[in-house]
Amino acid sequence: MVTVPARVRRAALAAAAGALVLAAALLPGEPGPAGHLAELTGAARTLWTAPLLALAAAFAAWWSPVALWPLLLVAAAAPLADPTGAAACALVASLVASRRLRRTATRLAFVLAATAWTAVPVALGLAADEAAAVGAALSGWLGAAALFVWTPFSSGLWAAARRDLLAQARERAERLERDQLDAAERARALERTRIAHDMHDVVAHRVSLMVLHAGALEVNTADPEAAEAAELIRATGVEALEQLREVLGVLRDPARDRAPGAAADLDRLVDESIRAGVPVTLRRRGSPEALPAHVAGTLWRAAREALTNVHKHAGAVPTVVDLDCSPERAVLRVRNAAPALEVRAIQGSGIGLVAIREAVALLEGAMAAGATPDGGFELRIALPLPIAASPGGPGDPP
């Protein structure tokens, strides 16, 4: 879906409002009783009335996302300048007000006030011209109110309601799709974890015992051929343990070879949160580029879950993502401030942090999550970094 920048939307609204008012003000014809105020001020006989009214309407429309009162002021003063231009100003003001006003009482007050104000020039014109046809003037006023106030206001309300409904449906569909993908990924991860545990408990343990016995045989035997065979068995067992560690790493982390990195992908994750309106500060120490793929992927997913929870439960609050990489371990902290206003929390599945905790436990790390004294929230994850086994030693089982 293409998103139009706010500045472009404001410029388009201002240009459309100015063009509409200018075209309406230049329309030829007899305005009738509604043109009495313009005749009294003398603006109806001035060539600059239409361009100036159009410029005022364009500026007020440009300013309307910030404040609505300039547009209402232009619409209220327009009957003093030009009756047809005033009708166009009323149309623009009604359309914009339908999108800006949120309370029902305020919307009703605007419609009633705008309808009454369109009657004022007609009433003054009828009072000044006794020969004017009252019935035709009243019909013209009702038609103008329906065409320039009621219809655009109702159309704006309908468009806003439809836009909100489509946004909610789109968000619901995206959430359902994400939940389905997450559920399938969790099911696969659980099965892989079960297989990894079984291999760790059975295969790795047996191979480790084989390596230890082969090493003992190599040291204690007096037969050179037996010692050479024992050395070959021990070396082969050590190599098998290293390869088994890699297999277990893939089973524990399906995205081991394609896991997001802790450097560029973390920058992209922070940039996405900033574009969504959350002021996020990223701090890094050490060399995150050198992290193993499974550690980097777990840290990235933890940061993504933490920032997602900030979006859901805290809103646009200052947030700090801190990644500290030392030779022994990698520590990730995601801390957000307390929301200044009450935020309507988005209901989630509630298992995001549980999945992160399980992934951290598989890597023999530590995780802490909870409220901070200032009312915010902090997620802290510490993952140990693997240390290569000494050459010639069997090493510990994975």
N, C-alpha and C positions, 0 to 999 in steps of 0.2 A: 504494500500500500504506500503510495507516494504522499509524503507529508509536505505541505506548503509552509515555508517559513512565515512566522508571525508578521515580520516586516512587509513581506510581499502581500499578505492578506490585508493588512491595514492600508497599504498603498492602493490596492485594487478597490477596496471599499470607498476610500476617499475619492478616487477618480470616478467611480460609478456614481457616487452621490453628487459630485460637482457637475458631471455631464447631465444627469437627470434633472437637476434643478435648473441648469442653464437652458436646457431644451424646453422645459415647462414654462420658464419665465419668458421665453421668446415666442411662445405660441400666440398667434393672432386671435382676436375675438373680443367680444364684449364680456367683461367679468361679471356684470350684474351687481347686485347689492354687496357681494363679498368684496368688491373692489373699492368700497367707499373709504376705507382707512388709507389705502394707497393714494387715493385722490386727495385726501386731506393733508397727508404729509408731502405731497408733490413728487413722491418717488416714482409714480407711474409715468411721469413725463420726463424722466431722466434716463439717458442712454446707459449710464454706468450701473443702473440698479441690478440688472440681470447678472452681469459678470461678478459684481461684488457679492451678491447673494450666493452665487455658485461657489465662489472662493470660501465664503464663511461656512457653507454647508460642507465643503470638502475638508476644511481644517477641523471642523467639529467631528466629522465622521472619522478622520484620522485619530483624533484624540479620544474617541469613544471607548476603546478598550481600557483606557486609564481612568477616565471620568465621563459620565454620561451627561452631566449638566450643560456643557457647552452646546451639545446638539439640541437638547431641549430648549435652551435659550434661543438658539437660532430659529427653531421651529415656532416658538412663541412670538418672536419679533418679525417673522417673515410676512404676516399679513399687512404690516405697515409698509412693506416695500412692493410686493407683487402678489396678487391672489393666487395665480396659477403656480408660481414658484413656491408659495406657502404650502400649497397642496402637496407638491413634491417633497418639501421639507418634512411635512407631517408623515408622509409615507416612509421616508428614510428613518425618521425618529421612531416610528412604530415598529419597524422591522428590527432596528438595533435594540430597542428597549425590550422586545420579546426575548432576546438572547441574554441580555444583561440582568434583567430583573428576575429574581429567583422566588421571592415570596408571593403567595397568591394575593394577599391584601395589597401589596405594592403594585402588582400587575393590574388588579381591578381599579385601583386609584388612578393609574396612568390612563387606562382606557376611558374612564369616566371624565377625567380632566381634559384629555385630548378631544373627546367628543364634544364636551361643552365649549372648549376653546374654538373649535371650528364653527360653532354657532354664533360666536361673538361678532365677527365681521358681518355676517348676514343680518343679525338683529340690528346692528348699528346702521347698516345700509337701508333696511326697511324703515327704520325710524326717521332717517333723513329724507327718504323719497316716498312720499305718500302714494304716488302713482304706481309704485312697484307691485307686482303680483305676488301676494303673500303665499298662495298655494305653490306656485312655481318655485319661489325662493326656498320654502320649507322642503320641497321635494329635492331641490338641488343640494341643500344642506345634508339631508339624510343620505343621498347618494354619495356625496363627498366623504362623509363620515364612514360609510361602509367601504368605499373604495380606497381611501387613504389612511384609515385608522384600523378598522375592524379586520379587514382582509389581510393586510400585511402583518398585523400583530398575530392573528391566528396562524398564518402561514409560517411565521417565525417560530411560534410555539411547536407547531407540528414538525418542522425541520429539526429543531433542537431535540425533541423527544425521539424522533427517528434516529438521529445521530447517536444519542446516548444508548438507545436500544441496540443498534448495530455494534457499538463499541463493547457493550456488555456481552453480546453474543460472541463477538470475536475473541474477547478475553476468556470467556468460558470454554470455547472450543480449543484455544491454545493451552489452557490449563489442563483440560481433559487429555489432550494429546501428550503433554509433558508427563502427566501422571501415568498414562499408559506406558510410555517409554521408560519411565523410572521404574514402574512395577516389573516390566520385562527385564530390565537391567538388574534389578535387585534379585529376581529369581535366578538369573544366570550367575550372578555373583555368589549367591548362597550355595548353588551347586558346585561352583568352582572352589569355594572355600571348603566345602565338605570334602571334595576330592583332595585338596591340598593338605587338609588335616590328616586324612587317611594315609596319604603318601608320606607325610612327615612322621607320623606315628609308627608306620610299618617299614616302609622302604628305607627312609633315611636312617632310622635307628639300626636296622640290620646292616646296612652298608657301613655305618660308623663302627659297629662291632667288628665287622670283617676287616676294616682298615686297622683297628687297634690290634687284633690278633695277628694280622700279617706283620705289623711292626714288631710285636713281641717275638714272633717266630724268627724274624730277620736278625734280631739282636741275640737271641739265645741259642740258635742252631750253630753247630760246628761244621755242617756240610755247606761248602761254597755254593753248590748248585741249588740247594734248598734256600739258602739266604738270597741268592739272586732271584729265584722264583717268588719268594716272599716280598722282596723289594718291588718286583713287577706288579704283584697283587696289590701292595699298598699304594703304589703310584697310580695304578688304574682306579683303585677305590677313591683316592683323593680327587682325581679328575671327575669320577662319577658324581661325587658329592657336589663339586662345583657346578656341574651341569644340572644336577638335581635342584640346586638353589635357584638357578635360572628358570627351570620349569615351574617350581613352586611360586616364583615371583610372577610369572605369566598367569598362573591359575588364580593367584590372589588378586591380581590386577589385570583384567582383560585388556586394558589399554596400555599395557606396559611399553610397547614399542611405539605407540602413537599418542601417549599421554601428553596433555598440554604442558609446556615448559613453565618454569617458575619465573621467567624473565619477561619475554615478549608477550606471552599469553596473559600473565598477570597484569601487565600494563593495559592490554586490551580490555580486560575485565573491569579494571578501575575506570577506564575511559567510558565504557558503556554505562556504568553507574553515574558518572558525572553528567553524561548526556541525558540521563533519566532524571536529573535534578538533585542528586545526592552529592554534597560536597565531600569527596573522598581524597585523602592524602596518603600517598604510597611512600613508605620508607624502606630502604633495603640496605643491609650490611653484609659483607662477605661476598661470596661468588655463587649466586643462585644458579648461574648457568652450568655449574659443575655438579649439580645435584643429580643423583640417579633418577631415571625416568619414573619409577614407581613412587619415589618420595615426592618428586615434583608434581606428579599427577594428583596425589593425595592432598598436598598443600593447596593446589589450585582448586580442587573440588571443595575443600573446606572454606577457602576464601569466597568462592561463588555462593555457597550455602549461607555463609554469614552475611554477605552483602544482600542476598535475596531476602533474608530475614529482616534486614534493616529497611528495605523497601516495603515489606509487608507490615511490619509492626511499629516502626519508628518514623517513617517518612523521610523528608529531606532534612536530616540532622548531620552535623559534622561527624565524620567517620575517619578513623586512622587504620590503615593496613600496614603492619610492621612485619618484615621478614628478616630474620637474623640467621645467617648461615655461618657456622663455625666448622672446623674439621671434625668435631665429634657429633654434632647434631644440628638440626634445622628447627627454628622456633618461629611459629606464625602467630601473630596477635591481630585480632580484628576487634576494635573497640569503637562504639558509637556513643554519642552524647544522648542525654535524655531529651525526648521531644518537648518543645516549648508548648505545644497545644496538644489536645487529645486527638489521637489518630485512630481512625476506624481501621482496625486490624483486618487483614485479608485472611480468611480461613485457609489453613494449609493441611497437609496430610499429617504433620507432626512427627515424621520419622526421618527427616533430613539429617538432623544432628545425630540420631541414633545410627544411621548408616555411616556417617563420618566417624563416630566413635568406634564402630566395628572395624572400619578400615584402619584406623590408628592402632587399634589393639593388635591387628594382624601384623603390623610393622613394629610391634613391641614399643610403641610410643605412649605418650600421655596426653590427655585432653581434659580441659576444664572449661566450663561455660556457665555463666551466671551473671546476675545483676551487679553493677558497680555501685559504690556509695553515693555517687551523684545522680543515680536513677537511670543510667545507661545500661549497656550490656557489653560483655567482653567474651570472646572466644579465644582460647589459647591452646595451641597444639605444639608439642615437642616430639620430634622424630629422630631417633638415633641414626647415624650414618654408618653404613657397613665398613668394616675394617678388613682389608685383605689378610688372608691367612698367611702365616710365615712359610717360606719355601721349605719343602721337605717335611712339614708337619701335617698330620691328618686333619687338623682343624676340628672345630666343633660341629655337631650336626646342625642342619638348618632349623 
